[in-house]
Amino acid sequence: MNNKEITESNRKAWNEASTYHQKARNNSLRISFENPEFTTLNRDCDGPLIEKIKKINLSYKTISQLPCNNGKELLSLMRFGAKEAIGFDISDTAIEEAKELAEISKLNAKFERTDILEISSTYNNYFDFIYISEGSLQWFPDLNKFFSIVSRLLKKDGDMLIFEMHPFAYFFETGFNPNEPNFNDMTSYFLKGPYNYKEGLDYIGGVQYEASECFWFMHKMSDILSAIWKNSIVIQEFNEYNFEMTNNDAIKHLNKFPLSYILTGKKS
């Protein structure tokens, strides 16, 4: 299976998952975004993120998120004073919800359904700031291509911020449970994959279902850092945390290990 086929399969899987996510949330996001002060960046783990955002200063800036899912995080980032936001995602269902939330919030944000690797050249050197959130990088088999897009879209001296699951956290994505350790079930740090979520992607409601086939990839930290360096993005800060970001009960008690990180960079 080539990368194009992988992308299309993931698109179908995320369209399914987004429908389950909307059912689990009911109308809570639509109701909440009617409040001009509402933000989804209110988890315990978001404290360091907010500090970094304030340090970068989004006032009057044009911002994006790759990928943006249903737009809730990008709309929340608009609360920091950005003048315009444009989000991109592969899921038709997620983008439709994002457009609804943007209309409800009355924020200057728009959303486009596209393969991230095929974002229009219209947006070359367009953004002051690009955000990449948890569970994003795993869907891209070639990080060099992904970060080449990030670099292409950023203005000179534009800022990138990644708040992601640490590669260590992905050790537990294929069934390993530290309470009943079976190391044969642990994801190898050195085997890229692809891997599959056979029971679906409903991390909101927790519903297991027979999902369309999807593919994710294990990326070593060295792979991530190298891809950033190769694409004219200068790393400014890199911090590791023990924050569990994905509601995975099996690893919540592993607070002695790195489970997430924040990386900031600037296009040279």
N, C-alpha and C positions, 0 to 999 in steps of 0.2 A: 504494500500500500504506500503510495507516494504522499508527500506533504499536503497536496491539494485535496486528496481523498480523506486524509486525516482531519483536515480543517472542516470539510463538509460534514463528516460524521460527528464531529464535536458540535457543530452548529445544530444538528438535529437533537443531540443529547441535551444541549443547553436550552433549546426551545421547550423540551419536555420539562426540564428541571424548573425553569422560570414559572411555568404554570403551577407546579406544586408549591413553589415559594409564595406565589400570590395567594393561593388558597390558605396557606398557613398563616400569612399575615392578615388575611381578610382585607379590610380596607384601612388598616392602621396607618400605613404610610400616606395614603391620600388624605386622610383626616389630619394627620400630624403636619404635613407640609402646608396646610392652610395657615398655620401659625408662623409668622415671619421670623420668629426666633428659634424655630425647631432645627435641630441638628441630629444626625445619626452618629456623630463623633463624640459619643458620651460614654464609651466603655472605659473600664479601669485602665486598659492598655493604651488608650488614646491620649493619655496625658503627655508622654514624650513626643508624640506626633504633633500635638497642638503647639508645644513649645517650638518645635522645628519650623512649623508653618508660620508662626509669629515672627521667628527670626528671619525667614526668607522674605516675609511681607508681601502678601498678595494684593494689596490695595491697587486698584485701577489696572490690574494685569489681566491678560488673556490666558486662560488655563485649560488644561485638558486632563483626561484620565484614560489610560490604555491598559486593559479594556475597562469599560465603565459599568458593566452589568446593567442594573436598572436605574443608574444615575443618582442614587441616594447619597453616595459619598461626594460626588462632584458637586451636587447641589448644596451639600453641607459646606464644602470648601468655599462656595460663593459667599457664604456668610462672613468670610474674612476680608471682604471688600473688593473682590475681583470684579472687573467690568464685563467680562464675557467668558462663557464656558462652552466647550464643545466636547462631547463624549463620543467614543467609538466602541462598538462591540459587535461580535459576530451573531449574537442571538436576536432574531426578529422579535420574539416575545418580550425580551428584556428591554429592547429599544422602544417598543411601543409603550411600555409602562413608564420608561424614563421620560418620554415626551409628555405623557399625562401628568407626571409629577412636576415637570418644568412648568406646564401651563397652570397647574394649581398653585405652585409657589410664586408665580409671577417673577421669576428670576430670568435674567438674560442668558439662557442656556438652550442649546439645541443638541440633538443627538442623531448620529448616523449609523446605520447598519452596514457594516463592512468587515471584511477580513482586515485585521490590523496591518498586515504586511502589504495591503493594497490601498492604503489611505491615499486620497487624491493629492497630487502635487500642488493643488490649490493651497494646501496648508503648509507648504515648505517654509521654514523660517517664520512661522506664524505665532508660536506660543512662547509666552514668558515662563511658563511653568507647566510641567507634566508630572502627574501623580500615578504611581503604580502600587496597587494595594495587594493584600494577601490573596494567595491562590491564583495569581495571574501568570507568573513566569512559567509555571509547570505545563502550560498548554502550548508552549512554543518549542518545537523540536530544535530550532536553530536560534540561539540567543544572539548570535552576531547579527543575523538579519533583523531580529526584533529591535535591538538597540541601534541599528542603523536607521530604523524608522524614527525612533525617539530623537536621535540626533538630527535627522532631516527636518523634523517638525519644529524643533526648538530654535528660537532666535539665538544669535551669538550672545553669550553670557546668560542665556536662559537657564533656569533651574529645573532639576529633576529630583524627585523624592520617591524612594521606594520604602514602603512599610510592608514587609513580606514575612511569610513563614520561613523560618530557618531551614536549610536543607536537613538538619538533624530531625526536625519534626516530621519530615516525610518518611523517616524510617518506619513509621507506624501506619502508613497509608495502605499497606497491603495485608493487614490482618494481625500484625504482631501486637500482643498485649503484654505489657510489662508485669501485670499481675499474675499471668500464667505464661511465662516466657518460653517461646519457641523460636529460636533464632533463625530457623529455616523460613519463617514467615516474615522476617524483617526485610524491608526494601534495601537493596545494596546501594551504598553511597556511590559506587563506581559503575553500576550498570544503568545506563540512561533510560532504558525501556524501549518501547512504550509500555505503560501499565494501563489498567482499565478499572473503572468503578462499575462493577456488574450490578450492584443493587441501587444504582441511581445516584443523583446529586442533590437530594433534598436535605441539605444541611440546616434548613430552617425548621421544617416540621418533623424531620426525622422519618419520613415515610420511605419504606423500601419498596421498590417497584422494579419490574423487568425493563431496564433502560436500553435505549439505543446504544450501540457500542461507542465508547469515547476513549480518547487516548491522552495520557499525560506523561510527563517526562521528568526524570530525576536530574537535577543540575547541581553539580558540586559548587561550593562557594568560589573556588578558583575559576570555574567556567563563567560564573556571573560577573566577577570582577574583571576578568580578561575581556569579555565582550563589551563591557562599559569602556574600558581603557582604549580598545581598538577603534571606538567610534567617537573619538574627540570629546569625550565627557570626562572632566577632571573630578575625581572623587574629593569631596570636601570633608565629609564626616561619615564614619561607619560605627554604629553602636549595636551591640547584641543584647537581647533581653530574654527573660524566662517567661514572657507572656504567652499563654496558650490562646490562639486566635480563632480556632475552628470548632469549638464546642465538642472536642474529642475527649470524652470522659476518661479514656484509657491513658491519656498522657497528662491530664491536668495536675497530677501530683508530682510530675517530674520537674520541679522548679529548680533543680540543681543544674539543669542543662539549658543550652541556648535553644529557644523555641521560635524566636522571631528576631528581626533586625530592622533598623532604619539606616538607610544610606542616602546621603544627599550628594549631588554632583552638579557641575556647571559646564555647559558647552563652551569649549574654547574657540 
